[in-house]
């Protein structure tokens, strides 16, 4: 019974009304054929010298058209048999083909679409509050959803197309159907009661979303991404509380992790006065020893909280053995990290340029961060951007050995792989690792499994 209003709603659209009118015309033609065949039935029977009532005539026509063929009333002449064939063929077309088709087209399909629409609601319950509204589902949104689910906070993904909404619903995501540039969509998404709206689409689409949401609510927090520096001010004027340039943030984060040039600590995070830093163990006296034997707390009062080993993180314990490929994750104050540096800064000092593979927005952000630190670099790209320093660019395919050698792969201490293609990044990581087994490689990955 709950599906009846939805089906009726489908039937009241302009296309559905036109189809219903066509169905009525076909039914009228069917009724007219039954009447014509009934009249002809009486004439042919009279020609054979027999008489039947009008009710019997309609009965015979319906039996023949439906292909039941009881055989209780038959013609004796060739004319009568020919007439029976005409009635039979007409009935086959109308009853066995057109009528089932029309039923499926105008009743069953709308009902199925109504059921599908119920899986992708067009509004959230009135009492929905404290949720996060997402305008798409990409890598950033997927990571955000995992955090929201971990913190048991609700969310909804706005989707404009029904087929896409059904696909995402079947994959387990909470979706709502609605156009992103329609204010009514956000009203039905209870944006006034939401905790935040996040939009990670194009700069122009994000501006439209922010402006539309601000027309409805002045208090909800709006966060959006920006690809161009010029878009930051525009998005803020449109109503965004926070504008994120992920490519630049990622580039700076990658640059902070370039530690293969020396054995000093490189700060990657901060909690008040407590700093989190990373330091390479290569070519230091730490290699091959257990943490309990090194006794770093006695010498620098710094804590080793974990170890990166070829891209895999593991918590550190007294029996953890430091390898040549290990990267220590340290926790301590600025003074404690400085004490560590005094012990190990004399080891593994390299002035060779860092090799950056990929000259996109992330690669350019890494280069800019290295310039601020006074670190030299070489960037490899097939089609270098004009904004790059041409003296530091190697044009070509990073999968070619000659290109990598020109960029200094055999001498550098660190390689940063920044392309947006995970498959390519995995390939280049393996390639560089085969060329230089002990080189420090920092790779970008969009998917957790990579």
Secondary structure by P-SEA (a helix, b strand, c coil): ccaaaaaaaaaacaaaaaaaaaaaaaaaaaaaaaaaaaaaaaaaaaaacccccaaaaaaaaaaaaacccccccccccaaaaaaaaaaaaaaaaccccaaaaaaaaccaaaaaaaaaaaacccccccccccbbbbccccaaaaaaaaaaaaabbbbbbbbccaaaaaaaaaacccccccccccaaaaaaaccccccbbbbcccaaaaaaaaaaaaaccccbbbbbccccccaaaaaaaaccccccaaaaaaaaaaaaaccccccbbbbccccccbbbbccccccccccccccccccccccccccccbbbcccbbbbbcccccccccbbbbbbccaaaaaaaaaacccccccccbbbbccccaaaaaaaaaaaaacccbbbbbcccccccccccccccccccaaaaaaaccccccbbbbbcccaaaaaaaaaaaaaacccbbbbbbbccccc
